Amino acid sequence: MKADIHPEYRDVVFQDVTSDFKILSRSTLSSKETVKWEDGNEYPLIKLDISSASHPFYTGQHKVMDTGGRIDKFQKRYQQK
């Protein structure tokens, strides 16, 4: 590998701002913000809008839209006369 061309791969804390869920992982992303983790070390903090802790599909709060009314309306409008 060539020297000085690859991004730095380091420990980073990802935080879901909607649910305050945090996870320590490794990434090449950088941030000016830092956070003190449970082990006492400071790591760069990457804030996320959504993660598995707040996404409706993963939390079981996924809502299925009621399309029955729309289908009936469509069939009524375009039925054979």
N, C-alpha and C positions, 0 to 999 in steps of 0.2 A: 504494500500500500504506500502511496505517496504521503509524505509528511505534510501537515498543515493544510490539507484540503477538506478534511472530513469534519463535520460539526461535532461538538463535544456532547457525548452521551452520558448523562448524569442523573442522579436521583432528583425527582421533582414531586411536589405535592399538588394534586388536582383537587379543587374544591368546587362542588356544586353549590352555587349561591342561593338557589331556591330551597334546598333541603339541608344545607350546611353539612353535607356528606363530604368527607375527605378521604383520599387514598394516596398512599405513597407508591410511586412507580418510577420507571426510568423513561427519559425522553430527551430529545435534542432541542425542545422548546426552551426559550429563555424568558426570564421575567425580572423586572426590577423589584418586585415585591417578594418578601421572604416570610416564612412562617416557622415557628418553633414546633417541631414534631415531638411525638411521645418519647422518643429516645434522647431528647435534649439537644439534638442538632438542628441547625437552621437550613431550610431548603427553599429553593425558588417556589413561588406560589403561582399556579395557573388557575384562573377562575373560569368555570364553565357555566353556561346557561342551563344545560340539561344533562343528566347522566342517568344511569340505570336506577338511581335512587329516587328520581323525580319523573321519569318518563312514564306516561300513562300505560303503555303496553307492558312494561316490566313491573309496575306497581299493582296491576290488576284493576285499575280504574279506567281502562279503555272503554269508551262509550261507542256503541254501534248505533248509527243513525237509523231512525225508523223510516224505511223507504217504502213501506207498504202503501202509504197514502199517495206517494208520487207515482208508483206503478199503476195503481187503480186509476188515478187521474189521467195518466198517459193512455192506458187501454180504453178508457171511456171516450177520450178525445179522438182517438184514431181507430175506433172499431169499424168494422164493415157495416155499411148501411144497406 
